[in-house]
Amino acid sequence: MKIIRHLDSQNAIRLAGSSDGKHYFRLEGSLLGPHALTQEPADIRKLLAPLEPVQTLCVGLNYKKHADEIKLRYPEFPVLFAKVGRTVQNPGDPVILPRHLPCDEVDYECELAVVIGRECKNATKENALSFVAGYTCGNDISARDWQTRKERSGSQWCRCKSFDTFSPLGPCLVTPDEIPDPGTLGIKTILNGEVMQDSNTSDMVFSVAEIIAFFSAGLTLMPGTVILTGTPAGVGMARTPPVWLRPGDTLTVEIEKIGALTNPVEMGS
């Protein structure tokens, strides 16, 4: 099933589900708990991100060709960092470029987002996928001038990844029965109609199961945790000349079996 979170005509937040990805019906219950699909057509006024994560954990350098393009060695262990604050953005709503700090090098990163559905600690590679509630599209927007310049970043990635709206998610949550193998999905970024990233999750250094097992080792992943699993080759910073996001741009992340997540880009006020 594909599950969406949305506002209805009364401005109430609702859930809806679809077995074909076209016709959505009201879903009773909770996203991560018991729920049941009704026969009542969904009253969809505005699409929202599939959830508000309890935390967003991310993996860096997790595609081989991406590591190659920025001339870094493949990591020995998954590179863990976190996005904090109000980073989540809805499908169709804008990515806001910061203007109260010098921030001129903002980049796109299409990513497969994994949603943890139940409390997870010390998972193994063999049972890790049993903790997954579903998958969605993510865009790990990154301010490279606050990532690569050590005098700004302090050699960490938290600031560059955590500006408001820097984590678009959506358009739906796809349950694991529709994606039994998350390691075989086509993934791409389209910027203003031009394909910038075009890859497959088979290029990952660490699989989804390996990431969950590593992240949960001695660390409890609570239900509602979102894991962004890394981005493939083709990012703006690796291009000659570099491609940075500008007001008026339109970004789309497409992932096979999930759909398309589209966001405009605007300058902050």
Secondary structure as GFF3:
##gff-version 3
##sequence-region A 1 269
A	DSSP	beta_strand	2	7	.	.	.	ID=ss1
A	DSSP	beta_strand	13	18	.	.	.	ID=ss2
A	DSSP	beta_strand	25	29	.	.	.	ID=ss3
A	DSSP	beta_strand	35	41	.	.	.	ID=ss4
A	DSSP	beta_strand	46	48	.	.	.	ID=ss5
A	DSSP	beta_strand	55	60	.	.	.	ID=ss6
A	DSSP	alpha_helix	64	69	.	.	.	ID=ss7
A	DSSP	beta_strand	79	83	.	.	.	ID=ss8
A	DSSP	beta_strand	88	89	.	.	.	ID=ss9
A	DSSP	beta_strand	95	97	.	.	.	ID=ss10
A	DSSP	beta_strand	106	107	.	.	.	ID=ss11
A	DSSP	beta_strand	110	116	.	.	.	ID=ss12
A	DSSP	three_ten_helix	128	131	.	.	.	ID=ss13
A	DSSP	beta_strand	132	139	.	.	.	ID=ss14
A	DSSP	beta_strand	142	143	.	.	.	ID=ss15
A	DSSP	three_ten_helix	144	146	.	.	.	ID=ss16
A	DSSP	alpha_helix	150	153	.	.	.	ID=ss17
A	DSSP	alpha_helix	158	161	.	.	.	ID=ss18
A	DSSP	beta_strand	167	174	.	.	.	ID=ss19
A	DSSP	three_ten_helix	176	178	.	.	.	ID=ss20
A	DSSP	three_ten_helix	182	184	.	.	.	ID=ss21
A	DSSP	beta_strand	186	191	.	.	.	ID=ss22
A	DSSP	beta_strand	194	200	.	.	.	ID=ss23
A	DSSP	three_ten_helix	201	203	.	.	.	ID=ss24
A	DSSP	alpha_helix	208	215	.	.	.	ID=ss25
A	DSSP	beta_strand	225	228	.	.	.	ID=ss26
A	DSSP	three_ten_helix	236	238	.	.	.	ID=ss27
A	DSSP	beta_strand	250	255	.	.	.	ID=ss28
A	DSSP	beta_strand	259	267	.	.	.	ID=ss29
###
